[in-house]
Amino acid sequence: MNLLDANDRRGTYPDSWYTATADPLDPFDPLRGEMRADLCVIGGGYTGLSAALHAARAGQRVVILEAQRVGFGASGRNGGQVGAAFNASQQELEKTCGMDDARKLFELARAAAALTRELAGDAGYKPGVIHADRFDLEVSDTHAGVAHLQDRYGCTQTRALDRDAVRALTGSNSYAGGALDMAGGHLHPLRYVFSLARACIAAGVRIFETTRVHDITDGSPATVRSDQGRVSADHVIIATNGYGTGLSRSSRARVMPINNFIVATEPLGDRGLSILNQDHCAYDSRFVVNYYRKSEDGRLLFGGGESYGYRFPKDIASLVRKPLEQTFPNLKGLKLDYAWGGTLAITMSRLPYVARPAPNVLIASGYSGTGVAMATMAGKLMAEATVAQSEGLALLSSLPTPRFPGGGAFRSPLLALAMSWYALRDRIGI
């Protein structure tokens, strides 16, 4: 079974609060026949749209081939959190990459959030990301990380939160402390997709939807084949994230798709006055992370729970309701108006996988929860790399992304066992 068909109808966005509150684009025709381009981008999410936009603005002839609709995958379904950091602490990056590269990575992550904010259009960007720790030991580590950023990097946008401060900002008694980063924020993810797509069209990009790529032939030019057509292009960018690891053998062993789930409550009314009263977004310290923010119409958008394999669970609302009510007991029994799932991609190191599988083919995926901002930046850097050396892309390419145990064939069952253990640790608090 193909992930593109496992849980959704072809050419149709999922039923979510995002689709109900975004002004959709008219469908684009599928590719038929042959085309020539400077750059062919496979995938119409944040990575692909950003790559196409920046390449087109630099004067390239660009084609996007999207298997479903633009933003159909994780880009149109995620929690909308715009992080300004990697899924690793700066101390970890310093040990892994060295001080010089760690500093460059810090600056790159901040620039990724700023770029996303710049391109957000009508996506309703709001600043502020709260990291909420459940245990005192976690708080000590978080506060040490904040002090490290302030002392070593001159960071003034991130500050430590004690128990009272995190309670005041989140409205939850579940946390012992945490941190607030004003360099990041949150937005409406599907509106952001449509903003990028409209900018692409204005820049001359040709977009083809319901066009499934099944083969890429290396060469100069490379040939990208779909069901009913093909594109000859000087450069190819693979931007399919969790939905298309089969297009690159190297990514299949290093990038794994996982499913994640979100609900939108009914409008909170007075019950929501103390929840996220500064309109920041939040995520917690669980390995299987919970994350949430308020919508413009006063709902709580709450994400939690993961699954591995193809199918989503039958009752997504019940799956997510449990951590929601644990975090906010005063919302127990609240009606959930929307519940949906999506497929993202992770790596073993939880750092992005960026590679050049052929001289004129680039790939970026496996953002592991940091994809709104990092995918936007990765697309820009790959577009730059099609015409010149890109220091930023070389930096991302140097990040460690080891193979999953068992490679592509056995990664899912082995990771599911590991994640079950971590989920148990989350439940019993160790």
N, C-alpha and C positions, 0 to 999 in steps of 0.2 A: 504494500500500500504506500502511496505517496503522501507525504505530510500535507501537500497542497489540497488534497481531497479528503483527508481523514476526518475533519470536523467542520468543513465549510462547503458551501455550494460555489461552483465555479463562477467567477466574475461578480461575487456578491460579498459585500462587507458584513462582518458579524453584527448581530443585534447588540449594541452597546450604547452606553450614554454618549460616547464619542460620536457614533454615527447619527445619533438622534439630535445632536447639537452642532453639527458641522454642515457647512454649505458645500455639497459634493460637486466634484467636477463631472462634466459629461464624459461618458466612457470614450476611451480612445480605441480606434480600430486595431485588430490584430495585424501583425506583419504578414504580408503575402508577396511572394516574389523575391527579387534580389535587390540589395541596396549596398552602397559604398559609403563609408564613413571614416573620419579620422579616429573616432573613439566609439566603441560599442560598449554600453553599460548593461550588465545583466542584473536586473533587480531594481525596483522602483521604490525603495524605502529611503531612509535618511542617507545612508552611504551612497547609494546610486544617484539620488537626486542631487546631493551636494556635489558629487564628482561631476555629473553632467552640467550642472549650473556653472561651476567654476571653469570647466573646460570650454564651454560655449562662450562664456564671457571673455575668454582668452583667444577667441577666434576659431575654435575647432568646430568641425561638423560632427554632431553628437547624436547618437541614437540610443534610446533606452528600450530594452525588451523586458516587460514585466509579465510574469506567468498568470497573475490574477488581476488585481487593480492596484494602482499606486497606493502605497501605505497599507496594503492588505495584511501584511504580516505584523511583526512586533512593532514596527514604526507607528501603526495606527491603533495599537491596542494597549500600549504599556502604561505605566503609572504616571508618566509625564514629568518625572523628576530629572532635572538638569544638573547633574553632578559636576563639580569642578575639581575632581580628583580621580585617580585610578582606584581600582578595587584592591589596593594595597597601601599600607602606610608609607610615608616618606622614609622612615627608618628602614623598612623592608626594601624599598627601592634603592636606597643607598648601599645596603649590603649586597644586593643583587647586581646593580648596574654601576656602582661607583658614584662618588659625590657629584662629579661634573654632569654626568648624564641624568642623575636623579634631579638635579636642579633644573635641567632642561625639560624633563618630564613634568615637573611641577608647573613650570611656565606654560608648557603645552596644554596641560589639563585646564588651567585657568583660561587660556586663550580659546579652548574648545567651548567652554561655557559662554564666553563673551561672543564668540562667533554665532552660537545658537541664538543667543538673545538678539543679536543684530539681524538675523534672518527670520525671526519668529513671526513677523507680520501680525496678523490678527489672532494669533494663538494665545493671547492673554498671559504673557510671561509675568510671573510674580517672583520676587527674590526671597531667598532664605531656605536652607536645607538643614533640618534638625537630625542629628544622629543621637538616638536614645539608647542608653545602656541599661540593662536589667540588673546588673550586679556591681557591687562596689569595686571588685577587682578590675572589671571592664572599665569602670569610670576612671580608675587610676591610670590605666593604659591610655585611654582617650585623652585625659588631661595632660599626660606627659607628651603625647603627640601634638597637642595644641601648643604647648610651651616650646616644643622643638620647632614647629613651623614659625612661631613668633621670633624665636632667638636666631635660628639659622637662615630663615627665608624672609624675614621682615614682614611676615604675613599679619595684616591687621584686620582682615575680613572674617577670621575664624576666632571664636571665643569659647571658653569652657563654660559648661552649665552644671550647677549643682542640682541636688534633688528638687529643691523648691523651684528653681528656674525652669527645669525641664517639665515639671508638672504644670507650671504656669503657662508655658508655651504650647504644650501638647494637649492639656486638659485630662491627662491620664495619670493615675497613681502607680503605674506599672514600672516606673523607671527610677534608677538610683542616681542618674546624672547623664551627662553627654556633652554635646558640642553643637554650636550653631555656625554654619558657614554661609555668609551672605554673598559669596562669589557665585554660588549656584542658585537654583530656584526651581520653578515648575511651570508647566504650560499645558495647553490642550494638544495632545500629540497628533491627532488626526488633522486638526486645523493647521498645525505646523507642516505636515505632509503636503496639504493642499497649497499652502503658501509657497513652499519650495517648488512644487510642480508648476504653479502659475509663473513663477520667476523663470523656470526652465523654458517654458513655452515662449515667454517674452524674449528670451535670449536666443531662440531659434532651435532649441532641442526638439527632436521628433520622438514622441512617446508612442509605443505600441503595447497594448494590454492584451490579456488572455493569450500571450505568446510564450510558449514553454520551450526553453532552450534545452536541447538534449545532447549537444556535441559542440566542442570547440576544437578546431584543428589549428595547431601551431603553424606559424609561417609568417612571411612578410609580404602581403598582409595575412592576418589570421582570419579564419572563417568560422562564424558562429551560425549554427543551424538550429532552426526551430521546426515546428510541425509543418508549417506552410511556407517557409521562406528562409533566407539566409542573408547574413550581413558580412561583407568583407571590410575589415577595419585594420588600421595601422596599430591600434592598441585596444585591448579588451580589459575591462574591470569587472570582476565577479563580486557582486554585492548582494548576495542572497541570504547571508547569515544562516539561521537555523534551517532554512528550507532548501538549501541547495549544496550541501557539502559534497554530493556526488560529482559535481562539476570539477572538483580538484582533488586528486588523490592525496596530496599532502595535507589538505585540511580535514579530510575524513577522520584521520586518526587523532587529530588535535582539537577538533571543534565538535561539540556534541549538542544537539537540540534538546531542550527541555521545555516543559509546558508550565505556565504560571497563570494565576487566576485573579480576577478583580470583581468586586461588586460595587454598585452605586446604590446608596440608601435612598429612601424617600427624603425630601427636604427635612432637615433636622429641627427647624423652628427654634424654640427656646432651649431645647436640649443641646443645641450645638453652640451656644454662646461662649462656653469656656473651651471648646475644642478648637485648637489651632487659631486662636483669636488674633494672631498677627498675620494670618494667611500665608504662613510658611508651609512647606511639606515636611514629612518626617519618615524615617525608617529606623528599625530597631536593630539590636545586636544579635539577633538569632542567626544561626547558620542558614536556616530556611527563613529568609527575612520577611517580616511584615512591613508594609509601607503604605502611607496614606496621605491624603490632602483633601481640602474642601473644594467643591466645585463652585462656579460662579452663581449657581442657583441654590446654594446652601446645602448640598448633599455632602456626605462623606464618601469619597472614593477610596476603597480599602482593598489592598492586594495581599495575598498570602496563599501558601500552599504550592506544591510543585508535583508534577508527575513526569514519568519517563516512558517513552514509547510513543505510539501514534495517537491513541484516543484520549479525549478529555473525559473526566468523570461525568456521570449522568446528572449529578446534582451539584453544580459548582457553587450555588448559593449556600448550601449547607456546609460545604467544605470551608468556605471563607468566613461564614458567620461565626464559627467557633473562635478563631483568633480575634475577630473584630470585637466580640462581646467580652472576651478576656481582657482586651485592652481598654474597652469602654463599657463597663458593666451597666452604665445608665442608658445604654442604647439596646439593651436586651429586648428582643421581640420586635425591634424596628423593622418595618417592611423594607425589603430589598427590591428595588424596581428593575435593576439590571444586573446580570451576572454573565461574565464572558471569560474566555481563555485565549491564550496566544502562545506562540512558540518563539522562544528566543534561543540564544546559543551561548554556551560557556566553554571555557578552557580549563585545563587542570590548574593552572596558576591564577586563574581569574583575571588574566591580563589579555588584551586584544591580540588576536592572531592576524598578522599582516605579513604577506609574502609575495614573492614574484615567482610563480610556478613555471613561467616561460619568459623569455626575454621581453616580450611585449604584452604579457598578461600579469595583472595585479589582482590581489584578493585581500579583503579585510573583513573580519567577522569575529565572533566569539567575544562580544563586548562584556558579557557576564554582568549585566545590570547597569552598565555605564553608557549604554548605547545612544541615548538622545544626543548628548554633547559629543561623545567620542566618535560616533559614526559620522556626524556632521564634519568633524575635523579630519577624520580619515579619508572621507570622500574628497575634500579639498586638497589634501596632501597627495593623494593618488593622481588627481587631475594635474597637479603641478609636475609630478614625476613622469608624466607621459611626454613632457617636452624638455625637462632638465632634471638634474640631480636635486633631490629634495632631502635636506638634512632632517626635517621632521619625520618624513616617512622612513628614512633609514633608522631613526631613533626608535620608532614604533616597531620596525622589523626586528630590532635587536632584543626586544622583550622576550623572556623565556616562555615558551608555550610547549611543554613536553607532551609526548604522546600519552593518550589514555591507556591504562593497562588493558591489554587485549586488542589494542588498535581499534579500527573501525568496526570490526565484527563483534567484539564482546564489550565495548565500552558501556552500552546502555545497561545490561544486567549488573555489571560490576559496580557502576556508579550508583545504580538504584540501591544496591546493598549498602554502599557507603553512606548514601544520603539518608537511608532509613536509620542508620546508627546516629547520624548527626541530628536527625529529627527527634529521636529518642532522647538525646542529650538536651535538646531544647526543652522538651516536655518536663524532664526531671531536674533541669537546672544545673547541669554540670558542664 
